[in-house]
Amino acid sequence: PEDISCRMTNRTSYFYDPDVGNFHYGAGHPMKPHRLSLTHSLVLHYGLYKKMMVFKPYKASQHDMCRFHSEDYIDFLQKVSPNNMQGFTKSLNTFNVGDDCPVFPGLFEFCSRYTGASLQGATQLNHKVTHALSSLIKSFLCLQASGFCYVNDIVISILELLKYHPRVLYIDIDIHHGDGVQEAFYLTDRVMTVSFHKYGNYFFPGTGDMYEVGAESGRYYCLNVPLRDGIDDQSYRQLFQPVIKQVVDFYQPTCIVLQCGADSLGCDRLGCFNLSIRGHGECVEFVKSFKIPLLVLGGGGYTVRNVARCWTYETSLLVDESISDELPYSEYFEYFAPDFTLHPDVSTRIENQNSRQYLEQIRQTVFENLKMLNHAPSVQIHDVPSDMLSYERNDEPDPDERGAEENYTRSVVRLAVFSFLFNTSNIVNDRKQPKLGIFTECWILKHTCTVYQLLCLFL
């Protein structure tokens, strides 16, 4: 095939694993990885792939996942299967694996594939690619599964971005609050999180009040925009655009991560908003307009045909390509009956409960919180640590596949040095260790990265 990278004017990379859509959560489960296959088919048949550099992504290893998650948890995901899960009763309860997050065939392989896609997208951005698109599921907490997902690829990707970028802005337009990413970076100013989501009436996950603003050095670097049922394009736009503009002006991010959960569309199986596909896409287009390096991820979305339409349309916006409302014929054409269009009417009869007064109250509260920021926080300059995965992927083999005893010993010694530096730094700075230790990566990158790098040269 033609090498399209030679004539790229918009440097956009696209990561897709052809097997990721074949995994199945089980009968009746609302999460359908098959939606990624539908999306990719539309991207191909619209010809959007010609405008991008297309990659089959790296598979994340256990080593990659343990940058954020505990070894016990990742080891459990690697070992458990539908055939042996009776022997993991205690672990299933401990790690919240069950009905919402079931054990299914190929579970760890699935996690490896979607985490690798997001991680490689982050690595590409670190090497001056303008946009990176990755297929992803959803985010969750450090020590357990939640929200139909198992491995927090968003946090792992942001940790990779922090090696090169002093300030990363995370924006979440999924209908569910981005609780996992918020908690991971709640105490740091290196990452600012902004989440627009349904809040109240015990809606999952029950977090995301506008008064959750961060703590310690991360105070006011966490913004939540809690919304009510039935919000439409106009109301969403009135909040999203001024809030994001203010955030970008104050925070001056050097990189943006945008999570495009499509469950905020009208007619979603688990949603209660009234956004159209065009209205959802306006958010992507607006964030793109800042011309800041951008990692675009999928998210929730449980009406499969509309998820595929939405993410295809947003891909076209990212590559500046106008596409027809009439869907091209493909192997999945019948999924889009009866209208076979890109922009069907997805409005519902749910009343918009977001009054002008309520929206204005939210906006004023958010703006007051932004005034408390010290604008763009400075970051001490350090030598850049090595990439989690090599930009030239053949240069560094997967740590889990190295067989030589020398390399294994070296990894163990480095891990010991890593742990020693973190513990020593906590003592020297008399800093209280964060809850569950989930902020370890960010804290080490900020305070002990240079020492660790120098020691590793001799280990």
N, C-alpha and C positions, 0 to 999 in steps of 0.2 A: 504493500500500500504506500501511497504518497506520504512523504515526511512533512506533515503539516506544521511542525514546530519551526521550520525555516521561514515561514511567511506569517507568523503570528504577529498581529498588531496589538491584540489584547492578550496578555500572557495569563491564560487561564488553564489550570490543570484539573483533570476530572479523574476521579478514582472510583473504579467499579470492579467488584469481584463477581464473575459470572455465576458462581455457585452459591452466593449468599442468599439468593431468593428461594433456594431449594429447602431451606430449613423450615421446620414446622413446629409451632408451640403446642399443638394438639387441637382436637376438634372443639369448636366453640370458643376458642380463645380469640380475643379481639386483635391481638398483635399478629400481623401477617407479613413476614419478611418477603413474601411474593410480590408485595407492592413495589419493591426495588426492581424486580424484573420488568414489571409494567412500565415503570419510569424509564428505565434504560432503553426499552424497546421504542418508546416515543422519542427519546433523545436521538436514537439512531435513525429512525424513519423520518424525522424532521430534518436530518442532516446537521444537527448541532455539533456532532462530534468533529466535524471539519473545522470548527472554530476553536478547538481545544486540543491540548496535549492529553491523550488518554492513557491511563496507567491501570494495569492490574496491580492492586496494592500488595504491599508487604503483609505477611501474617505476624501479628504481634506475639511475642513469646511470653512465657511465664515471667521472665526477667523484666520485660517491659511493663507488664501489668502490676508487678510488685513495686513499681515506683510510687504507686498510690495506695494499693490494696495490701492487706496482710498476706503473708506467705501461706498461712493456714487456710484462708479463704480461697485463694487462687488454686492451692493444692486440692482443695475440696472440689472446685469446679472441674479440675482436670480429671479427677478420679470418678466422680459420681456419674451414673447412667441409669436409665429406666430399669435395667436388669439387676442393679445392685443397690438401688436407693434404700431398700429396707435395712441395709446395714449402716446407713448414715442418718438414722432418725434424729439423733441429737444435733448433728451438724445442720440438717435441714431446718430445724427450728432456730438454731443459733444464727444462721445466715439468711433467714427469711425466704427460703426457697420452698415453694409450694404451689398454691393455686394461681396467684398472679404471676409468679416467676417460676414456672414449672421446670422439672428436669425433662429434657427431651433428647432424642438421639443427636449426637454431634454438638452438644451444648458448648463445650470448650472451643471446639473448632469454629463455631459461629462467633463466639466472643473474640477469638483471635483474628478473624477476618475483618469484622467491623472496626475493631480497635486499631488494627494495622492500617486501615484506610484513613482514619482520622489522624493517626500519628504521622503517616507519610505526608499527608496534606500539610501538617504543621512544619515538617522538615522542608518541604518545598518552599513554603512561605519564608522560612529562614534563609533561603537561598534565592530570594528576590523574585519569586513568582508572584504576580499581582493578585490573582484569585485562585483559590483551591476549593473544589467541590468534592464532598465525600458523602457516601451513603452511611447513615448512622441510625441507631434506634432511639435511645433516650438515656438520660443521665440519672445517677442515683448516688447513694451514700457509700462511704469508704469500706465499711465492714460487713455489708450485707447487700442482698439484691433488693430492688424496689422499682416500682413503676414499669414493670414488664422488662426490666433490663438487669444486667449482671455486672458488667465491667464499665467503669466510668471513663470512657474514651475521651470525653471532653476535657476533664481535668488532666489526664495524661498528656493530651495534646497541648494544653495551655502551659503545662510545666516545660514541655519542649520549647515552646515559643519564648518562654521567659529566659532561655539561655541567650537569646539575641535581642529581645525586645524589653525595654525598661518598663513599659506600661501596656497591658493588654486589656481591651474592653470586651466584655462578654455580654451579648444581647440575646434574649430568649423571647420568642413570640409564640411558643407553644402555649396551649390553653392551661397547662399545668405549671405551677411554680417551679422554677429551676432550683430546687432546694439543694441538690447534691453539689452543684458548682458553687452556690452561695456559701454553703458550709465549709467547703474546702478552702475558700479564700476570704473567710470572714474577718480574719485578723491582719490582713495585709493590704497595703495600698498599691502593690504591684499589679493587681487585677481588680478592675471595677466591674461589678455585675449589675445588669439592669434586666429585670424580668417583668413582662406584661402578661397577666394571667387572671383567670377566674379565682376569686377568693370569697369564702363564706359558704354557709349551708353545708359544712363538713365536706366540701369538695376536696378531692385528693390533690396534694398531700396534706393540706390543712395549714401550710405555712405561707409566708409571703405578704404579711401585713406591711403597710407602708412605713411602720415604725421600726421594722427590722433594718437597721442601717449600718451594721458592721460594728466592730469593737477594736479596742487598742489602736494600733497604727492603721487599721482598716476602717475606723469609724467614719461614716458618711461615704464610704466607697462601695456601698451596697444600696441599690435603689430598687424598690418594689412598687409596681403600679397595679394595685388590686382592682379588678374589674368585675362588673355584675353581668348577669345573663343578657344575651341578645345584642351585644354591642355590634354596630354596623361599621361599614367602611368609613363614613364621615366622622363618626365619633372617635374611632380608633386613630384616624389620621390626625385629628385635633390634639390628641395626646402624644402620639408616637413621634411625630416630626419635631415639635418644639422641645420635647424632653431629650431626644437623642441629639439634637443640635446643641443644646446647652451642655450636655454631658461631654460631647466631643470638644467643644470650645474650652470647657473647664479642665478636662482631664488630659487632652491632647494625646490620645493613644497612638502608639506606633504600630499597632496591629489590632484588628477586630475579629472576634469569633462570633458568627451569627447562627443561632440555632433556629431553624425554620419549621418547627412542628406544625403540621397541617391539620391538627385537631381543633385549631381555632377557626377553621372554615365552617360555614353553615352546613347543616345536614351531616355533620360528623357523627359517627356512631356513639361516641362517648362525650361529645362536646355540647356546648350550649351557647356558642357565639353565632354571629350572623355575617362573618366576613365572606366576601366573594374572592374568587381566585385572583382577580385583578387587584382587589384591595390588599390581599396578603402580599402580592408581588410588589405593591407600592413600597412596602417596608424594605424589601430587599433592594429595590432601585434607589431608595433614599439613602440607605447605608452605603451603597456602592458609590454614590455621588461624592462622598468625601475623599475618594481616591486614596484610601489608606489600605495597605495589604489586608486581605479579607479571606478568612476561612469560613466557608458556608457548609453547614451540616444539616441533615434531616432531623427528624425528631418524632413526636407523636403523629397520629393520623390513622384513623381506623375505618374510614370509608375508602376502600382501596382505590377505586377508580378516580376519585377526586384527589387523593394524595398524588397519584401519578400525574394527573393533569397539572396540579399546582407546582410540583417540583420541576416538571418539564418547562412550564411557562417561566419559572424563575431562572432556570438555566439559560433560556433564551435572552432574558434581560441582562444576565451577567456577561454574555458574549455579544451584546448589542445586535441581536438578530431578530427581526420581525418574523413571526410565524403565523400561519393561517389558523383561523378558528376551526376549520374543518380538519378533523384528525386524519392523518395518513393511515392507509391500510397496513395492518400488522398482524402478527399471529395472535395478538390479544384484542383484536378489534371489537369482538362481541362483548367484552367487559364494559364498553362505553355506551352500550345501548341505553335508551332508544334514540338519543340525539346525536351521538358520535361527534361531539364538538369539544373544543378545548375549554370553553367558558360557558358551561350550562348554568342555569339559575339554581343556586344552592341556598337561596334564602329560605327561612323557616317562618313559622308563625310565632316564634318566641318574641315576646315584647322586649324592646330595648329598655332595660331598667337603669341605664346609665344616663341620668338627667344631666342637663347643662351645669346645674349647680354642683352635682357630684363630681363631674369631670373637672370643673374649675377648682374644687376643693383639693382634688388629687394633685392637679398641676401646681397649685400654689405650695402645697406641702413638699412636693418633690423639689421645686425650685428653692424653697427655704433650706432644704437639706443640702442642695448643691452649693449654696452660698457658704456653707460651713467647710467646704473643701479648701485645701491649701493649693488649689490649682494643680498643675502637673507635678507630682512628686519626683524628686531627683533620685537617681540611683548611682551608687558608687561604681566606677568603672573597674571591671575585672577581666582577666583573660577569659575568652569564651570556652566553656567546657565542650568536650566532644559531643557530636550528635548522638542521640539515642539510637538512630539507625543511620548508616552511612549514606550520604548523598549519592555516591557511587555505590550501589547496593552490594556489589560483589567484594568490596574492600574489606568488610567486616562481617564474618559469619555470625549467625544467630548464637548468642551465648549459651542457649540451651542445647545446641547441637555440637558444641566443641567437645571433642573426646580426649584431648591431651590432658594428662594429669597436671602439667605445668600451668596451663591456662586455668584449670579448675582451682588450683591452689592460689594463683594470682587473684582470681575473683573473690575467693574467701578472704584473703588478706585485705583487699580493697574494701570489702563490705565491713570488715572490722574497723578499718581506719575511718570509714564513713560514719559508723555508729559512734566511735570514740569522739570525733569532731563535734557531732551534734550534742552528745551528752556534756562534753567539756564546755561548749559554748553556752549551754543552758546554765551551767554553774557559774561561769565567769560573769555573765550578764544578769544573773539573778532573775531570769525571766521565767514566769510560770509556764510550764509546758501546756500547749493547747489541748482541749478536750479530744480524747481518742488519738492524739498525735497525728492528725490528718494534715497539719500544716507543715510537716517536716520538710518537704521538698522546697517550698518557697523560702522557708526560714534559712535553710542551708545555702541555697543559691545566693541569698542576700548577704550572709555573714561569713561563710567558711569555704566558699567555692575555690578561691585561689589556693589556699593551703592544701585542700584535697587534691587539686590538679597537680601541684608541685610534688606532693608525696607519691602520687600515682605514677609519675615519670620514673620512679626508682623501684616500683613494685612489680 
